[in-house]
């Protein structure tokens, strides 16, 4: 069982336009609503791959039942710590060149007693889980060290996975991570450095390993991804597909990679699974995940190479 913890859920409003003209009238070609959050997307991705996942985290009274219903449709059981207010809304504008423009809302504040309740819930649910994934941003007013507190509540022997950046990632690493999944920009933000070459990116990954990660899965967008444990490094190039939306691609990558990690797969297979799911996700518009059929098709056409 893979337990995913969503700290800052959101309603994604994805709007397709011919071109986004700032300061002018824009006409909507297509519009979809997704009841989402990075960890919820991971739970759905695991379910799409016929794995077992369970979702938890913070949720809000006014429209949180829509999230429960969305997870139910995917076959993902869920239990949340409920709060006053409404889930935030994020707007994603996609033009005819697949250029993505995002406008993100801020979350409602979470009371201290609710923060404590979630830590206790995660500690309890993780007892019957083999993997715990915590990802995404934090609601207003919660410090980055909340990541440390959550991961420290997980019993020993469980696989711990984080997908976040900056102070949140550094806080997670203090608890020791089996896998982290930054992209290039997140790696640079976390370490306060700019990386221009593959060698520099690998050094950045090694820095995360020195800080407490056992494995680093570095997403390179349409170029694929790299994975390393500090001694072995592998690269998987993505294949060319029609890109309809990059929304949720990183979460799809993490879902498949986490499943492979749970199954004890070696580094190359963790990487290959992650790239296949991330690539499959970008072929969909207005959806936060992928189909198993598209995943299998892409997976079969990927190859992994060791790099020095």
C-alpha positions in Angstrom: 0.0 0.0 0.0 1.3 3.5 -0.9 0.0 6.2 1.4 0.0 9.7 -0.1 -0.2 12.8 2.0 -1.6 16.0 0.4 -1.1 19.1 2.4 -2.5 21.8 0.1 -5.2 20.5 -2.2 -6.5 22.6 -5.1 -9.1 22.8 -7.8 -7.2 23.0 -11.1 -9.1 25.0 -13.7 -7.4 24.2 -17.0 -8.4 26.6 -19.8 -7.4 26.1 -23.4 -7.2 29.2 -25.6 -5.9 29.9 -29.1 -3.5 32.5 -27.6 -3.3 34.2 -24.2 -3.4 37.9 -24.9 -2.7 39.9 -21.7 -4.9 42.9 -21.4 -7.3 41.8 -24.2 -10.3 39.7 -24.5 -9.6 35.9 -24.7 -12.1 33.2 -25.8 -12.1 29.8 -24.1 -11.8 26.8 -26.4 -12.0 24.2 -23.7 -12.2 24.2 -19.9 -11.9 21.4 -17.4 -11.9 21.1 -13.6 -9.7 18.7 -11.8 -9.9 18.1 -8.0 -6.3 17.6 -7.3 -3.1 18.2 -5.3 0.3 16.6 -6.0 0.0 13.7 -3.6 -3.6 13.1 -4.7 -2.3 12.9 -8.3 0.2 10.3 -7.2 -2.5 8.2 -5.6 -4.5 8.3 -8.7 -1.5 7.4 -10.9 -0.8 4.4 -8.7 -4.4 3.3 -9.1 -4.2 3.7 -12.8 -1.2 1.3 -12.8 -3.4 -1.2 -10.8 -1.5 -0.6 -7.6 -2.9 0.1 -4.1 -2.9 3.6 -2.8 -4.6 5.5 0.1 -4.9 9.3 0.2 -4.9 11.5 3.3 -4.0 15.1 4.2 -5.9 18.3 4.8 -9.3 19.0 3.3 -11.9 21.8 3.5 -15.6 21.7 4.4 -17.1 23.8 1.6 -16.1 21.7 -1.4 -13.9 18.9 -0.1 -16.6 16.2 -0.9 -15.8 16.8 -4.6 -12.3 15.5 -4.0 -13.6 12.5 -2.1 -15.9 11.7 -5.1 -13.0 12.1 -7.6 -10.9 9.7 -5.6 -13.7 7.3 -5.3 -14.1 7.2 -9.1 -10.5 6.2 -9.3 -10.8 3.5 -6.7 -8.6 5.4 -4.2 -9.8 5.2 -0.5 -9.3 8.4 1.4 -9.5 9.9 4.9 -8.8 13.6 5.6 -8.4 16.1 8.4 -11.2 18.5 7.7 -10.9 22.3 8.1 -13.1 25.4 7.7 -13.1 27.2 4.4 -12.8 26.3 0.8 -10.1 24.5 -1.3 -8.0 27.0 -3.3 -8.3 27.3 -7.0 -5.4 27.3 -9.5 -5.8 28.5 -13.1 -3.8 27.0 -15.9 -4.0 28.6 -19.3 -2.7 26.6 -22.3 -2.4 28.2 -25.8 -2.1 26.6 -29.2 1.6 26.2 -28.8 1.2 24.2 -25.6 2.6 27.2 -23.6 1.4 26.9 -20.0 0.6 30.0 -17.9 -0.3 29.4 -14.2 -2.0 31.5 -11.6 -2.0 29.8 -8.2 -4.2 30.6 -5.3 -3.1 30.5 -1.6 -4.6 28.0 0.8 -6.6 28.6 3.9 -4.7 28.6 7.2 -4.7 25.4 9.2 -5.1 25.5 13.0 -2.4 24.1 15.2 -4.6 21.3 16.6 -5.4 20.2 13.0 -1.7 20.0 12.2 -1.2 17.7 15.2 -4.2 15.6 14.1 -2.7 15.0 10.7 0.7 13.9 12.2 -1.2 11.4 14.4 -3.2 10.2 11.4 -0.2 9.7 9.2 1.6 7.8 12.0 -1.4 5.5 12.3 -2.1 5.0 8.5 1.6 4.4 7.7 1.7 1.3 10.0 -0.3 -0.6 7.3 1.5 1.0 4.4 4.9 0.1 2.8 5.5 3.5 1.3 4.6 7.1 2.4 4.7 9.9 -0.2 4.4 13.5 1.0 4.5 16.2 -1.7 3.5 19.7 -2.7 3.3 23.1 -1.0 2.1 23.9 2.5 -1.0 25.9 3.5 -0.6 29.4 4.7 1.0 29.7 8.1 2.7 26.2 8.3 6.5 26.3 8.5 8.7 24.1 6.4 9.7 21.9 9.4 6.2 20.4 9.2 7.7 18.1 6.6 10.2 16.9 9.1 7.6 16.3 11.8 5.4 14.3 9.4 8.2 12.1 8.2 9.5 11.6 11.7 6.1 10.2 12.7 6.4 7.3 10.2 7.5 4.0 11.7 11.0 2.7 10.9 11.3 0.4 7.9 8.8 2.3 5.7 9.9 3.7 2.4 9.8 7.5 2.5 9.4 9.6 -0.6 9.2 13.4 -1.0 8.4 15.7 -3.9 8.9 19.3 -2.8 11.5 22.0 -3.1 13.4 24.7 -1.2 13.2 24.7 2.6 10.5 22.0 2.5 12.8 19.6 0.7 15.7 20.4 3.1 13.3 19.8 6.0 12.2 16.4 4.6 15.8 15.4 4.1 16.5 15.8 7.8 14.3 12.7 8.3 16.1 10.7 5.6 14.5 10.0 2.3 14.5 6.8 0.2 13.6 8.9 -2.9 13.2 12.5 -3.8 12.1 13.8 -7.2 13.1 17.4 -8.0 13.2 18.9 -11.5 16.1 21.1 -12.6 14.5 24.4 -11.3 13.6 22.9 -8.0 17.1 21.5 -7.6 18.6 24.9 -8.3 16.2 26.6 -5.9 16.9 24.1 -3.1 20.6 24.4 -3.4 20.8 28.0 -4.4 23.0 27.2 -7.4 22.6 27.2 -11.2 23.4 24.1 -13.1 24.3 24.2 -16.8 25.6 20.8 -17.7 24.7 17.2 -16.9 27.8 16.9 -14.7 26.7 19.9 -12.7 23.2 18.5 -12.3 24.6 15.2 -11.0 26.7 17.1 -8.5 23.5 18.8 -7.4 21.9 15.4 -7.0 24.9 14.2 -5.0 24.4 17.2 -2.7 20.9 16.0 -1.9 22.2 12.5 -1.2 24.8 14.0 1.2 21.9 15.7 3.0 19.9 12.6 3.5 18.4 11.1 0.2 19.2 7.6 -0.8 18.1 8.1 -4.4 17.4 11.2 -6.5 15.1 11.1 -9.5 15.8 14.3 -11.4 13.1 15.2 -14.0 14.4 17.0 -17.1 11.0 17.6 -18.7 10.7 16.6 -22.3 14.3 15.4 -22.3 13.5 12.6 -19.8 15.1 12.1 -16.4 18.2 11.0 -14.5 18.3 8.8 -11.4 21.3 8.3 -9.0 22.1 6.7 -5.7 25.4 8.5 -5.5 27.4 5.6 -7.0 25.4 4.6 -10.1 23.8 7.1 -12.5 21.3 6.4 -15.3 19.6 8.5 -17.9 16.4 7.8 -19.8 15.4 9.9 -22.8 11.7 10.5 -23.3 10.2 9.8 -26.7 8.4 12.3 -28.9 4.7 12.6 -28.2 2.0 15.1 -28.9 2.1 17.4 -25.8 -1.4 18.4 -24.8 -0.6 19.5 -21.2 2.3 19.2 -18.8 -0.1 19.4 -15.8 0.5 16.5 -13.5 3.4 15.0 -15.4 5.8 15.1 -12.5 3.2 13.4 -10.3 2.6 10.7 -12.9 6.4 10.1 -12.9 6.5 9.9 -9.1 3.6 7.4 -9.0 5.2 4.9 -11.4 8.7 5.4 -9.9 7.3 4.9 -6.3 5.5 1.7 -7.4 8.7 0.3 -8.9 10.6 1.3 -5.7 8.0 -0.5 -3.6 8.5 -3.6 -5.7 12.2 -3.6 -5.1 13.1 -2.7 -8.7 16.7 -1.6 -9.5 17.5 2.0 -10.4 17.1 1.6 -14.2 13.6 0.2 -13.9 12.5 2.9 -11.4 13.7 5.5 -13.9 12.2 3.8 -16.9 8.8 3.5 -15.2 8.9 7.1 -14.1 9.7 8.5 -17.5 7.0 6.3 -19.1 4.3 7.6 -16.8 5.4 11.3 -17.0 5.5 11.1 -20.8 2.1 9.4 -20.9 0.6 12.2 -18.7 1.5 15.0 -21.1 -0.5 13.4 -23.9 -3.8 14.2 -22.1 -5.5 17.6 -21.9 -7.3 18.7 -18.8 -6.5 15.4 -17.0 -4.1 14.9 -14.1 -3.0 11.4 -14.9 -2.5 8.8 -17.7 -4.0 5.6 -19.0 -2.4 2.2 -18.4 -2.5 1.5 -22.1 -0.5 4.7 -23.0 1.9 4.0 -20.2 2.6 0.4 -21.5 3.0 1.7 -25.1 5.6 4.3 -24.1 7.4 2.1 -21.6 8.0 -0.5 -24.3 9.8 2.1 -26.4 12.1 3.5 -23.7 15.7 2.6 -23.1 18.0 3.4 -20.2 21.7 4.1 -20.3 24.3 4.3 -17.6 26.2 7.6 -17.3 29.4 8.5 -15.6 
